[in-house]
C-alpha cells in the first residue's frame, strides 16, 4: 500500500504543477481549484507513504517522479519542447529514483 500512496502522491504533484501553469497566476478558477486539491491530496498521500518509507526515500522519489512527469506532461499539454539537454537531465533523475527504490528494500 505504501508504494500506491507514493504513486498517488506523485500523480497529484504532477497535476498541481500543471494546473498552476493553467491557472495563469491563480486567475483562472478551475485550474486554481485543481491546484489546491492537488497540493492537499499530494501532501496527504506523501505523508501516508512516510508511515513506512524513510523520508529520504519517499520525499526524494516524490520530487524526482514529479519533476520527470511535469517535463513529460508539460510537453504534451503545453507544447514545451523536449530538448536534448532536458532529456539528458531527466536520465540521472530516473536513475536516482530507481536507486532509491532499490535502496528502500521494499
Backbone atoms as SQL, in Angstrom:
CREATE TABLE atoms (id INTEGER PRIMARY KEY, chain TEXT, resi INTEGER, resn TEXT, atom TEXT, x REAL, y REAL, z REAL);
INSERT INTO atoms VALUES
  (1, 'A', 1, 'UNK', 'N', 0.820, -1.201, 0.000),
  (2, 'A', 1, 'UNK', 'CA', 0.000, 0.000, 0.000),
  (3, 'A', 1, 'UNK', 'C', 0.865, 1.268, 0.000),
  (4, 'A', 2, 'UNK', 'N', 2.046, 1.163, 0.607),
  (5, 'A', 2, 'UNK', 'CA', 2.944, 2.317, 0.704),
  (6, 'A', 2, 'UNK', 'C', 3.298, 2.877, -0.664),
  (7, 'A', 3, 'UNK', 'N', 3.625, 1.976, -1.589),
  (8, 'A', 3, 'UNK', 'CA', 4.029, 2.444, -2.917),
  (9, 'A', 3, 'UNK', 'C', 2.837, 2.985, -3.700),
  (10, 'A', 4, 'UNK', 'N', 1.648, 2.475, -3.440),
  (11, 'A', 4, 'UNK', 'CA', 0.439, 3.037, -4.057),
  (12, 'A', 4, 'UNK', 'C', 0.227, 4.460, -3.550),
  (13, 'A', 5, 'UNK', 'N', 0.393, 4.672, -2.255),
  (14, 'A', 5, 'UNK', 'CA', 0.280, 6.023, -1.709),
  (15, 'A', 5, 'UNK', 'C', 1.289, 6.962, -2.364),
  (16, 'A', 6, 'UNK', 'N', 2.504, 6.486, -2.540),
  (17, 'A', 6, 'UNK', 'CA', 3.528, 7.338, -3.148),
  (18, 'A', 6, 'UNK', 'C', 3.206, 7.611, -4.620),
  (19, 'A', 7, 'UNK', 'N', 2.689, 6.621, -5.321),
  (20, 'A', 7, 'UNK', 'CA', 2.292, 6.827, -6.719),
  (21, 'A', 7, 'UNK', 'C', 1.154, 7.846, -6.820),
  (22, 'A', 8, 'UNK', 'N', 0.198, 7.755, -5.918),
  (23, 'A', 8, 'UNK', 'CA', -0.897, 8.735, -5.911),
  (24, 'A', 8, 'UNK', 'C', -0.370, 10.128, -5.566),
  (25, 'A', 9, 'UNK', 'N', 0.551, 10.199, -4.619),
  (26, 'A', 9, 'UNK', 'CA', 1.159, 11.485, -4.270),
  (27, 'A', 9, 'UNK', 'C', 1.837, 12.096, -5.491),
  (28, 'A', 10, 'UNK', 'N', 2.531, 11.258, -6.271),
  (29, 'A', 10, 'UNK', 'CA', 3.194, 11.754, -7.481),
  (30, 'A', 10, 'UNK', 'C', 2.191, 12.223, -8.523),
  (31, 'A', 11, 'UNK', 'N', 1.121, 11.468, -8.702),
  (32, 'A', 11, 'UNK', 'CA', 0.100, 11.871, -9.680),
  (33, 'A', 11, 'UNK', 'C', -0.488, 13.233, -9.312),
  (34, 'A', 12, 'UNK', 'N', -0.779, 13.422, -8.027),
  (35, 'A', 12, 'UNK', 'CA', -1.318, 14.712, -7.598),
  (36, 'A', 12, 'UNK', 'C', -0.279, 15.821, -7.682),
  (37, 'A', 13, 'UNK', 'N', 0.989, 15.495, -7.462),
  (38, 'A', 13, 'UNK', 'CA', 2.028, 16.523, -7.599),
  (39, 'A', 13, 'UNK', 'C', 2.123, 17.013, -9.041),
  (40, 'A', 14, 'UNK', 'N', 2.104, 16.078, -9.967),
  (41, 'A', 14, 'UNK', 'CA', 2.151, 16.444, -11.380),
  (42, 'A', 14, 'UNK', 'C', 0.916, 17.267, -11.746),
  (43, 'A', 15, 'UNK', 'N', -0.246, 16.826, -11.253),
  (44, 'A', 15, 'UNK', 'CA', -1.493, 17.560, -11.536),
  (45, 'A', 15, 'UNK', 'C', -1.435, 18.981, -10.992),
  (46, 'A', 16, 'UNK', 'N', -0.921, 19.146, -9.767),
  (47, 'A', 16, 'UNK', 'CA', -0.905, 20.516, -9.248),
  (48, 'A', 16, 'UNK', 'C', 0.123, 21.378, -9.950),
  (49, 'A', 17, 'UNK', 'N', 1.235, 20.815, -10.371),
  (50, 'A', 17, 'UNK', 'CA', 2.218, 21.613, -11.112),
  (51, 'A', 17, 'UNK', 'C', 1.644, 22.081, -12.451),
  (52, 'A', 18, 'UNK', 'N', 0.986, 21.170, -13.154),
  (53, 'A', 18, 'UNK', 'CA', 0.403, 21.538, -14.444),
  (54, 'A', 18, 'UNK', 'C', -0.762, 22.508, -14.278),
  (55, 'A', 19, 'UNK', 'N', -1.572, 22.297, -13.249),
  (56, 'A', 19, 'UNK', 'CA', -2.709, 23.195, -13.058),
  (57, 'A', 19, 'UNK', 'C', -2.267, 24.584, -12.601),
  (58, 'A', 20, 'UNK', 'N', -1.109, 24.677, -11.936),
  (59, 'A', 20, 'UNK', 'CA', -0.578, 26.006, -11.605),
  (60, 'A', 20, 'UNK', 'C', -0.308, 26.790, -12.878),
  (61, 'A', 21, 'UNK', 'N', 0.290, 26.115, -13.860),
  (62, 'A', 21, 'UNK', 'CA', 0.560, 26.772, -15.150),
  (63, 'A', 21, 'UNK', 'C', -0.756, 27.198, -15.804),
  (64, 'A', 22, 'UNK', 'N', -1.725, 26.263, -15.800),
  (65, 'A', 22, 'UNK', 'CA', -3.013, 26.549, -16.439),
  (66, 'A', 22, 'UNK', 'C', -3.814, 27.627, -15.702),
  (67, 'A', 23, 'UNK', 'N', -3.531, 27.821, -14.405),
  (68, 'A', 23, 'UNK', 'CA', -4.280, 28.823, -13.634),
  (69, 'A', 23, 'UNK', 'C', -3.872, 30.257, -13.978),
  (70, 'A', 24, 'UNK', 'N', -2.755, 30.394, -14.693),
  (71, 'A', 24, 'UNK', 'CA', -2.259, 31.712, -15.108),
  (72, 'A', 24, 'UNK', 'C', -2.160, 32.669, -13.924),
  (73, 'A', 25, 'UNK', 'N', -1.395, 32.220, -12.924),
  (74, 'A', 25, 'UNK', 'CA', -1.195, 33.065, -11.741),
  (75, 'A', 25, 'UNK', 'C', -2.424, 33.120, -10.851),
  (76, 'A', 26, 'UNK', 'N', -3.153, 32.018, -10.784),
  (77, 'A', 26, 'UNK', 'CA', -4.376, 31.899, -9.990),
  (78, 'A', 26, 'UNK', 'C', -5.466, 32.873, -10.437),
  (79, 'A', 27, 'UNK', 'N', -5.512, 33.119, -11.740),
  (80, 'A', 27, 'UNK', 'CA', -6.555, 33.999, -12.272),
  (81, 'A', 27, 'UNK', 'C', -7.647, 33.228, -13.005),
  (82, 'A', 28, 'UNK', 'N', -7.454, 31.916, -13.205),
  (83, 'A', 28, 'UNK', 'CA', -8.462, 31.080, -13.853),
  (84, 'A', 28, 'UNK', 'C', -8.987, 30.116, -12.784),
  (85, 'A', 29, 'UNK', 'N', -10.312, 30.136, -12.574),
  (86, 'A', 29, 'UNK', 'CA', -10.908, 29.475, -11.421),
  (87, 'A', 29, 'UNK', 'C', -10.642, 27.974, -11.332),
  (88, 'A', 30, 'UNK', 'N', -11.042, 27.172, -12.314),
  (89, 'A', 30, 'UNK', 'CA', -10.951, 25.714, -12.180),
  (90, 'A', 30, 'UNK', 'C', -9.516, 25.192, -12.087),
  (91, 'A', 31, 'UNK', 'N', -8.601, 25.706, -12.864),
  (92, 'A', 31, 'UNK', 'CA', -7.219, 25.267, -12.635),
  (93, 'A', 31, 'UNK', 'C', -6.692, 25.654, -11.246),
  (94, 'A', 32, 'UNK', 'N', -7.155, 26.767, -10.703),
  (95, 'A', 32, 'UNK', 'CA', -6.761, 27.158, -9.350),
  (96, 'A', 32, 'UNK', 'C', -7.311, 26.169, -8.332),
  (97, 'A', 33, 'UNK', 'N', -8.572, 25.779, -8.495),
  (98, 'A', 33, 'UNK', 'CA', -9.176, 24.778, -7.605),
  (99, 'A', 33, 'UNK', 'C', -8.411, 23.459, -7.718),
  (100, 'A', 34, 'UNK', 'N', -8.080, 23.058, -8.940),
  (101, 'A', 34, 'UNK', 'CA', -7.333, 21.824, -9.156),
  (102, 'A', 34, 'UNK', 'C', -5.965, 21.890, -8.482),
  (103, 'A', 35, 'UNK', 'N', -5.329, 23.042, -8.518),
  (104, 'A', 35, 'UNK', 'CA', -4.038, 23.219, -7.854),
  (105, 'A', 35, 'UNK', 'C', -4.163, 22.981, -6.351),
  (106, 'A', 36, 'UNK', 'N', -5.144, 23.588, -5.743),
  (107, 'A', 36, 'UNK', 'CA', -5.322, 23.451, -4.297),
  (108, 'A', 36, 'UNK', 'C', -5.629, 21.999, -3.925),
  (109, 'A', 37, 'UNK', 'N', -6.516, 21.359, -4.662),
  (110, 'A', 37, 'UNK', 'CA', -6.843, 19.959, -4.399),
  (111, 'A', 37, 'UNK', 'C', -5.607, 19.085, -4.608),
  (112, 'A', 38, 'UNK', 'N', -4.859, 19.350, -5.670),
  (113, 'A', 38, 'UNK', 'CA', -3.656, 18.578, -5.957),
  (114, 'A', 38, 'UNK', 'C', -2.614, 18.693, -4.861),
  (115, 'A', 39, 'UNK', 'N', -2.419, 19.896, -4.349),
  (116, 'A', 39, 'UNK', 'CA', -1.449, 20.105, -3.269),
  (117, 'A', 39, 'UNK', 'C', -1.882, 19.343, -2.017),
  (118, 'A', 40, 'UNK', 'N', -3.132, 19.504, -1.639),
  (119, 'A', 40, 'UNK', 'CA', -3.616, 18.845, -0.421),
  (120, 'A', 40, 'UNK', 'C', -3.574, 17.320, -0.541),
  (121, 'A', 41, 'UNK', 'N', -4.028, 16.798, -1.671),
  (122, 'A', 41, 'UNK', 'CA', -4.030, 15.344, -1.863),
  (123, 'A', 41, 'UNK', 'C', -2.606, 14.813, -1.980),
  (124, 'A', 42, 'UNK', 'N', -1.750, 15.524, -2.709),
  (125, 'A', 42, 'UNK', 'CA', -0.372, 15.082, -2.870),
  (126, 'A', 42, 'UNK', 'C', 0.367, 14.997, -1.546),
  (127, 'A', 43, 'UNK', 'N', 0.225, 16.017, -0.724),
  (128, 'A', 43, 'UNK', 'CA', 0.881, 16.024, 0.581),
  (129, 'A', 43, 'UNK', 'C', 0.285, 14.940, 1.487),
  (130, 'A', 44, 'UNK', 'N', -1.029, 14.752, 1.403),
  (131, 'A', 44, 'UNK', 'CA', -1.674, 13.717, 2.214),
  (132, 'A', 44, 'UNK', 'C', -1.131, 12.337, 1.866),
  (133, 'A', 45, 'UNK', 'N', -1.103, 12.000, 0.585),
  (134, 'A', 45, 'UNK', 'CA', -0.606, 10.679, 0.190),
  (135, 'A', 45, 'UNK', 'C', 0.891, 10.523, 0.455),
  (136, 'A', 46, 'UNK', 'N', 1.651, 11.595, 0.280),
  (137, 'A', 46, 'UNK', 'CA', 3.079, 11.532, 0.614),
  (138, 'A', 46, 'UNK', 'C', 3.263, 11.230, 2.105),
  (139, 'A', 47, 'UNK', 'N', 2.483, 11.894, 2.932),
  (140, 'A', 47, 'UNK', 'CA', 2.554, 11.674, 4.378),
  (141, 'A', 47, 'UNK', 'C', 2.190, 10.229, 4.727),
  (142, 'A', 48, 'UNK', 'N', 1.170, 9.690, 4.077),
  (143, 'A', 48, 'UNK', 'CA', 0.788, 8.293, 4.325),
  (144, 'A', 48, 'UNK', 'C', 1.909, 7.341, 3.924),
  (145, 'A', 49, 'UNK', 'N', 2.589, 7.643, 2.817),
  (146, 'A', 49, 'UNK', 'CA', 3.683, 6.768, 2.395),
  (147, 'A', 49, 'UNK', 'C', 4.840, 6.806, 3.394),
  (148, 'A', 50, 'UNK', 'N', 5.002, 7.936, 4.075),
  (149, 'A', 50, 'UNK', 'CA', 6.093, 8.078, 5.037),
  (150, 'A', 50, 'UNK', 'C', 5.828, 7.366, 6.354),
  (151, 'A', 51, 'UNK', 'N', 4.642, 6.787, 6.504),
  (152, 'A', 51, 'UNK', 'CA', 4.405, 5.967, 7.693),
  (153, 'A', 51, 'UNK', 'C', 5.313, 4.736, 7.657),
  (154, 'A', 52, 'UNK', 'N', 5.674, 4.308, 6.447),
  (155, 'A', 52, 'UNK', 'CA', 6.518, 3.126, 6.274),
  (156, 'A', 52, 'UNK', 'C', 7.874, 3.472, 5.675),
  (157, 'A', 53, 'UNK', 'N', 7.888, 4.310, 4.668),
  (158, 'A', 53, 'UNK', 'CA', 9.134, 4.643, 3.973),
  (159, 'A', 53, 'UNK', 'C', 9.918, 5.721, 4.724),
  (160, 'A', 54, 'UNK', 'N', 11.235, 5.658, 4.656),
  (161, 'A', 54, 'UNK', 'CA', 12.034, 6.754, 5.215),
  (162, 'A', 54, 'UNK', 'C', 11.796, 8.037, 4.412),
  (163, 'A', 55, 'UNK', 'N', 11.886, 9.160, 5.073),
  (164, 'A', 55, 'UNK', 'CA', 11.697, 10.442, 4.405),
  (165, 'A', 55, 'UNK', 'C', 12.708, 10.617, 3.267),
  (166, 'A', 56, 'UNK', 'N', 13.929, 10.111, 3.464),
  (167, 'A', 56, 'UNK', 'CA', 14.969, 10.255, 2.441),
  (168, 'A', 56, 'UNK', 'C', 14.628, 9.516, 1.158),
  (169, 'A', 57, 'UNK', 'N', 13.794, 8.511, 1.249),
  (170, 'A', 57, 'UNK', 'CA', 13.357, 7.766, 0.071),
  (171, 'A', 57, 'UNK', 'C', 12.061, 8.353, -0.476),
  (172, 'A', 58, 'UNK', 'N', 11.053, 8.482, 0.382),
  (173, 'A', 58, 'UNK', 'CA', 9.729, 8.922, -0.067),
  (174, 'A', 58, 'UNK', 'C', 9.763, 10.317, -0.684),
  (175, 'A', 59, 'UNK', 'N', 10.360, 11.262, 0.018),
  (176, 'A', 59, 'UNK', 'CA', 10.356, 12.635, -0.481),
  (177, 'A', 59, 'UNK', 'C', 11.187, 12.762, -1.762),
  (178, 'A', 60, 'UNK', 'N', 12.340, 12.142, -1.776),
  (179, 'A', 60, 'UNK', 'CA', 13.201, 12.247, -2.960),
  (180, 'A', 60, 'UNK', 'C', 12.542, 11.614, -4.186),
  (181, 'A', 61, 'UNK', 'N', 11.893, 10.467, -4.001),
  (182, 'A', 61, 'UNK', 'CA', 11.186, 9.847, -5.135),
  (183, 'A', 61, 'UNK', 'C', 10.021, 10.723, -5.564),
  (184, 'A', 62, 'UNK', 'N', 9.300, 11.278, -4.596),
  (185, 'A', 62, 'UNK', 'CA', 8.164, 12.161, -4.910),
  (186, 'A', 62, 'UNK', 'C', 8.616, 13.341, -5.776),
  (187, 'A', 63, 'UNK', 'N', 9.697, 13.953, -5.379),
  (188, 'A', 63, 'UNK', 'CA', 10.220, 15.097, -6.136),
  (189, 'A', 63, 'UNK', 'C', 10.725, 14.659, -7.510),
  (190, 'A', 64, 'UNK', 'N', 11.467, 13.552, -7.561),
  (191, 'A', 64, 'UNK', 'CA', 12.039, 13.096, -8.829),
  (192, 'A', 64, 'UNK', 'C', 10.991, 12.685, -9.835),
  (193, 'A', 65, 'UNK', 'N', 10.045, 11.854, -9.407),
  (194, 'A', 65, 'UNK', 'CA', 8.981, 11.420, -10.326),
  (195, 'A', 65, 'UNK', 'C', 8.119, 12.619, -10.726),
  (196, 'A', 66, 'UNK', 'N', 7.872, 13.503, -9.766),
  (197, 'A', 66, 'UNK', 'CA', 7.109, 14.707, -10.084),
  (198, 'A', 66, 'UNK', 'C', 7.801, 15.571, -11.126),
  (199, 'A', 67, 'UNK', 'N', 9.102, 15.717, -10.999),
  (200, 'A', 67, 'UNK', 'CA', 9.858, 16.512, -11.969),
  (201, 'A', 67, 'UNK', 'C', 9.817, 15.880, -13.357),
  (202, 'A', 68, 'UNK', 'N', 10.037, 14.561, -13.400),
  (203, 'A', 68, 'UNK', 'CA', 10.017, 13.878, -14.702),
  (204, 'A', 68, 'UNK', 'C', 8.631, 13.938, -15.327),
  (205, 'A', 69, 'UNK', 'N', 7.605, 13.720, -14.520),
  (206, 'A', 69, 'UNK', 'CA', 6.233, 13.767, -15.033),
  (207, 'A', 69, 'UNK', 'C', 5.849, 15.154, -15.510),
  (208, 'A', 70, 'UNK', 'N', 6.299, 16.161, -14.795),
  (209, 'A', 70, 'UNK', 'CA', 5.982, 17.531, -15.191),
  (210, 'A', 70, 'UNK', 'C', 6.655, 17.889, -16.512),
  (211, 'A', 71, 'UNK', 'N', 7.868, 17.430, -16.715),
  (212, 'A', 71, 'UNK', 'CA', 8.545, 17.658, -18.002),
  (213, 'A', 71, 'UNK', 'C', 7.769, 16.970, -19.128),
  (214, 'A', 72, 'UNK', 'N', 7.394, 15.708, -18.908),
  (215, 'A', 72, 'UNK', 'CA', 6.686, 14.955, -19.953),
  (216, 'A', 72, 'UNK', 'C', 5.317, 15.562, -20.251),
  (217, 'A', 73, 'UNK', 'N', 4.524, 15.789, -19.203),
  (218, 'A', 73, 'UNK', 'CA', 3.179, 16.320, -19.431),
  (219, 'A', 73, 'UNK', 'C', 3.195, 17.781, -19.840),
  (220, 'A', 74, 'UNK', 'N', 4.218, 18.531, -19.434),
  (221, 'A', 74, 'UNK', 'CA', 4.372, 19.903, -19.918),
  (222, 'A', 74, 'UNK', 'C', 4.558, 19.923, -21.422),
  (223, 'A', 75, 'UNK', 'N', 5.261, 18.918, -21.931),
  (224, 'A', 75, 'UNK', 'CA', 5.437, 18.786, -23.382),
  (225, 'A', 75, 'UNK', 'C', 4.093, 18.463, -24.045),
  (226, 'A', 76, 'UNK', 'N', 3.395, 17.495, -23.492),
  (227, 'A', 76, 'UNK', 'CA', 2.145, 17.046, -24.124),
  (228, 'A', 76, 'UNK', 'C', 1.018, 18.067, -24.012),
  (229, 'A', 77, 'UNK', 'N', 0.871, 18.704, -22.854),
  (230, 'A', 77, 'UNK', 'CA', -0.258, 19.619, -22.662),
  (231, 'A', 77, 'UNK', 'C', 0.032, 21.060, -23.080),
  (232, 'A', 78, 'UNK', 'N', 1.275, 21.495, -22.941),
  (233, 'A', 78, 'UNK', 'CA', 1.597, 22.895, -23.205),
  (234, 'A', 78, 'UNK', 'C', 2.559, 23.089, -24.372),
  (235, 'A', 79, 'UNK', 'N', 2.951, 21.986, -25.009),
  (236, 'A', 79, 'UNK', 'CA', 3.845, 22.088, -26.159),
  (237, 'A', 79, 'UNK', 'C', 5.254, 22.517, -25.816),
  (238, 'A', 80, 'UNK', 'N', 5.647, 22.346, -24.555),
  (239, 'A', 80, 'UNK', 'CA', 7.013, 22.703, -24.173),
  (240, 'A', 80, 'UNK', 'C', 7.978, 21.731, -24.846),
  (241, 'A', 81, 'UNK', 'N', 9.072, 22.220, -25.380),
  (242, 'A', 81, 'UNK', 'CA', 9.942, 21.350, -26.172),
  (243, 'A', 81, 'UNK', 'C', 10.726, 20.337, -25.322),
  (244, 'A', 82, 'UNK', 'N', 10.925, 19.171, -25.909),
  (245, 'A', 82, 'UNK', 'CA', 11.870, 18.191, -25.366),
  (246, 'A', 82, 'UNK', 'C', 13.206, 18.501, -26.025),
  (247, 'A', 83, 'UNK', 'N', 14.078, 19.158, -25.329),
  (248, 'A', 83, 'UNK', 'CA', 15.387, 19.456, -25.892),
  (249, 'A', 83, 'UNK', 'C', 16.349, 18.345, -25.489),
  (250, 'A', 84, 'UNK', 'N', 17.437, 18.191, -26.227),
  (251, 'A', 84, 'UNK', 'CA', 18.425, 17.180, -25.823),
  (252, 'A', 84, 'UNK', 'C', 18.917, 17.380, -24.384),
  (253, 'A', 85, 'UNK', 'N', 19.084, 18.625, -23.966),
  (254, 'A', 85, 'UNK', 'CA', 19.543, 18.887, -22.604),
  (255, 'A', 85, 'UNK', 'C', 18.494, 18.474, -21.579),
  (256, 'A', 86, 'UNK', 'N', 17.210, 18.733, -21.864),
  (257, 'A', 86, 'UNK', 'CA', 16.153, 18.297, -20.944),
  (258, 'A', 86, 'UNK', 'C', 16.155, 16.785, -20.816),
  (259, 'A', 87, 'UNK', 'N', 16.235, 16.106, -21.941),
  (260, 'A', 87, 'UNK', 'CA', 16.223, 14.636, -21.911),
  (261, 'A', 87, 'UNK', 'C', 17.455, 14.088, -21.185),
  (262, 'A', 88, 'UNK', 'N', 18.604, 14.688, -21.428),
  (263, 'A', 88, 'UNK', 'CA', 19.828, 14.250, -20.750),
  (264, 'A', 88, 'UNK', 'C', 19.750, 14.535, -19.248),
  (265, 'A', 89, 'UNK', 'N', 19.030, 15.561, -18.883),
  (266, 'A', 89, 'UNK', 'CA', 18.899, 15.911, -17.467),
  (267, 'A', 89, 'UNK', 'C', 17.921, 14.998, -16.737),
  (268, 'A', 90, 'UNK', 'N', 16.955, 14.463, -17.445),
  (269, 'A', 90, 'UNK', 'CA', 15.974, 13.566, -16.833),
  (270, 'A', 90, 'UNK', 'C', 16.599, 12.199, -16.540),
  (271, 'A', 91, 'UNK', 'N', 17.532, 11.762, -17.354),
  (272, 'A', 91, 'UNK', 'CA', 18.125, 10.427, -17.197),
  (273, 'A', 91, 'UNK', 'C', 18.723, 10.203, -15.801),
  (274, 'A', 92, 'UNK', 'N', 19.554, 11.104, -15.281),
  (275, 'A', 92, 'UNK', 'CA', 20.083, 10.851, -13.937),
  (276, 'A', 92, 'UNK', 'C', 19.005, 10.902, -12.854),
  (277, 'A', 93, 'UNK', 'N', 17.959, 11.679, -13.082),
  (278, 'A', 93, 'UNK', 'CA', 16.856, 11.701, -12.113),
  (279, 'A', 93, 'UNK', 'C', 16.188, 10.327, -12.084),
  (280, 'A', 94, 'UNK', 'N', 15.941, 9.758, -13.262),
  (281, 'A', 94, 'UNK', 'CA', 15.330, 8.424, -13.342),
  (282, 'A', 94, 'UNK', 'C', 16.213, 7.378, -12.666),
  (283, 'A', 95, 'UNK', 'N', 17.511, 7.454, -12.900),
  (284, 'A', 95, 'UNK', 'CA', 18.425, 6.519, -12.248),
  (285, 'A', 95, 'UNK', 'C', 18.423, 6.699, -10.727),
  (286, 'A', 96, 'UNK', 'N', 18.365, 7.924, -10.286),
  (287, 'A', 96, 'UNK', 'CA', 18.318, 8.196, -8.856),
  (288, 'A', 96, 'UNK', 'C', 17.045, 7.666, -8.214),
  (289, 'A', 97, 'UNK', 'N', 15.921, 7.854, -8.878),
  (290, 'A', 97, 'UNK', 'CA', 14.650, 7.337, -8.366),
  (291, 'A', 97, 'UNK', 'C', 14.699, 5.812, -8.281),
  (292, 'A', 98, 'UNK', 'N', 15.205, 5.169, -9.345),
  (293, 'A', 98, 'UNK', 'CA', 15.312, 3.702, -9.343),
  (294, 'A', 98, 'UNK', 'C', 16.252, 3.236, -8.223),
  (295, 'A', 99, 'UNK', 'N', 17.360, 3.930, -8.042),
  (296, 'A', 99, 'UNK', 'CA', 18.295, 3.581, -6.996),
  (297, 'A', 99, 'UNK', 'C', 17.692, 3.716, -5.601),
  (298, 'A', 100, 'UNK', 'N', 16.923, 4.746, -5.391),
  (299, 'A', 100, 'UNK', 'CA', 16.269, 4.943, -4.095),
  (300, 'A', 100, 'UNK', 'C', 15.227, 3.857, -3.840),
  (301, 'A', 101, 'UNK', 'N', 14.531, 3.453, -4.889),
  (302, 'A', 101, 'UNK', 'CA', 13.551, 2.369, -4.745),
  (303, 'A', 101, 'UNK', 'C', 14.264, 1.101, -4.302),
  (304, 'A', 102, 'UNK', 'N', 15.362, 0.770, -4.964),
  (305, 'A', 102, 'UNK', 'CA', 16.132, -0.422, -4.593),
  (306, 'A', 102, 'UNK', 'C', 16.688, -0.277, -3.176),
  (307, 'A', 103, 'UNK', 'N', 17.189, 0.886, -2.849),
  (308, 'A', 103, 'UNK', 'CA', 17.781, 1.123, -1.527),
  (309, 'A', 103, 'UNK', 'C', 16.757, 1.023, -0.405),
  (310, 'A', 104, 'UNK', 'N', 15.484, 1.231, -0.748),
  (311, 'A', 104, 'UNK', 'CA', 14.449, 1.183, 0.292),
  (312, 'A', 104, 'UNK', 'C', 14.252, -0.230, 0.825),
  (313, 'A', 105, 'UNK', 'N', 14.640, -1.231, 0.025),
  (314, 'A', 105, 'UNK', 'CA', 14.490, -2.604, 0.453),
  (315, 'A', 105, 'UNK', 'C', 13.073, -3.137, 0.411),
  (316, 'A', 106, 'UNK', 'N', 12.166, -2.395, -0.181),
  (317, 'A', 106, 'UNK', 'CA', 10.760, -2.838, -0.259),
  (318, 'A', 106, 'UNK', 'C', 10.364, -3.151, -1.671);
